[in-house]
């Protein structure tokens, strides 16, 4: 499945307010999301596999890939299109070996010191964060801001070539254009998309801003 990180929605039960994650993902895809990630830090493995299968089915025919946050096993069991891995997750080389060449594998990038490791791995994109303050994830580091993002993005371009590089944390329809102007190839959003009562409409607003 082709990869486009322009508008990357992260669906998480913590923000769903009891709504169906599959329905939320489908609404985002209809509104113009190009990539969906399922993240559930507190869910059991069985719950995650069940939800991932439902989301994957809801996205069938849309052309929008589904990635799983952190969990290689859940991606394999659910038939998802790939994973997104952070610095404390499985080694990227091991993930590629287990998931195969066709899988989409993305990685988090927080510090310039991580670039040699990412350059040595076969990944499909990276996502720099956090750019702005966010209430949806505890980040030990201070937000990068636009200047910090731009600096790390330029370093990533030098180290990783034309690999797509996104941005995450605190991104909204109001500030997404400025993030793109700072060098992002796309934005990853949680609240600006899934906190809304009208997920499709919120996604369309983000897509229009981009």
N, C-alpha and C positions, 0 to 999 in steps of 0.2 A: 504494500500500500504506500502511496506517495506521501511525503512529509511536507507540511507547510505549518510553520510555527507562528504565523501572523497573529492569530487570536486563539490562545491556548487556555481553555477553561479547566479549572481544577475543582472537581465535585467531591464534597466531603460531608459525611453525615452530620458533622458538628454545625454546619450552616444550613442544613436542609429543612430544619424545623418539622421533621416527621414526613416530609414530602418524599415521593418516590425518586430515588437517585437516577433511575433509568429514565423517568419522565423529564427530570431536570436536564440530563445530558441530551436527550432528544430535542428538547426545546432550544438548548444552546446551539446544537448543530443546525437546526432550522433557522436560527437567527444569524448564522454566519460564523460560528466557531469552526476553526480548522483542525483542532486537536483537543482531545479530552483526556484528562488524567483522573483516575480514581484514587483518592487518598483516604485512608481510615486507620488512624494510628491506634485507636482503642478497640477495634473490632477483632473478633477471633478469626483464625484462618478460615474456618468453615463459613462464617458470615461474609468474609471478604470474597471468597470464591463465588458464593451465591449472588452477591451484589454485582460482581464483575461480569458474571455470565449474563445477568439481566441488562446491564448497561451495554455490553457488547452486542446483544441482540437488538436493543433499541437503536443502536447506531448502524446496524446492518443496512446497506444500500445508500448510506449518506456520503460515503467516501471519507468520513472522519475517523481517524484511528483512535483506539483506546489504549492508553498506557496505564500501568499500575505503579504507584509510588512504592519504592523500596523492595517489593516482594516478588522475587523471581518465581517462587513456587505458585503464587496466586496467578501470575501471568500465564504460566504454563498450564495450570489446571483450568483456567477460564477461557483459554484461546485468545487472550488479548494480543494486541499488536506489538507490545513491547513494554519497557519499563523506564522509569526515571529514578536515578540513583544519586544519593548524596555521598559525602566524604566518609561517612561511617557505615555505609552499606557494603554489599558484596563488591569485590574487585570487579572492575569493568571487563577485564579480560575473561574472568570466569563467567560473568553474565553473558558475554558474547558466545562463549563456548557452549553454554547450556541452552541459550535461546536460538542460536543459529544466525546465519548471515542475513536472513530476511527481516529479522526483528528490528524494531526501532529502539535504540538505546540512547537516552539523554542523561546528562550529568549536571549537577549543580556546580557553579563556579562562584566562589566567594573571595578568593585571594589570588594574587598574581603567582604566588608560590605553587599553586596547584596546576599551573599551565603545562609544565613538562609532563606530568602524569597524564593529563587529558590528551596531550599531543601524542603520547605513546599508545593510546587506546583507540579502538575502532568504535567511535561514537558517532551519532547522527546529528546531534545538536548539543548545545550547552545553554544553561540559563543562569544569568548573573543575578544575584540577589543578596540581601534585600535592598531595593532601591529607596523605598520610602517606608515610614513606620506602618506597621500592620497589626491588627488585633487577631489575625487568623493563624499566626504561628509565632512561637517564642524564638526570637533571634538573639543569640548572645552578642553579636556584633552590632555596632551602631549602623543605622542606615547609610548607604553610600551617597545618596543624593545624586543629582544629575551629573555633577562634575566628577564624582567618584566613579559613577557608572561609565562615563565617557572614557576616563583614564583606563579602567580595566578592560573596556571593550576594545580600545586601541591595542592594548597588550595582547588580548586574545586574537585579534586579527593578525598580529605579527607572528604569534605562536601557532595558531590553528588555521590560518589561511581563510578560505571562504566558508568554513563551517558555520551554519546558522547559529546565531547567538541571540537569545531572548533576554527578557527582563522580568523580574517578579517582585512583588510586595508593594502593597499600597497603590496599585495602578488602577486608575479610573478612566472614564470617558473624558474627564476634564484634563488629565495630565498625560494621557497616553501618547499624544502627538509629540510632546516634548521628549518623551523617552525614545520614541522613534528617531527624532532629530538628533539625539545623543548617540545614535548608532545601532539601536536595537533592530533586529530583523523581525521581532514579534514581541508580544507581551503575554505573560501568564497572569490570569486573574482568578480570584475566588469570590470575594464579596461583591465586587462591582457587577458580577454576573449572577451569582446564585443567591445572594441575599435578597434580591428583588422578588416581589410577588409576580412580576412579569419577566421571566427569564429570557424568553425570546426577544421581547422588546429591549431589555437591557443589553442583550448581546448585539442586537442591531445598532444600538446607539454606540457601542464600543467599536463595532466594525466601521461605522460611518466616521467616527473620530480618527480611526487609523487610516 
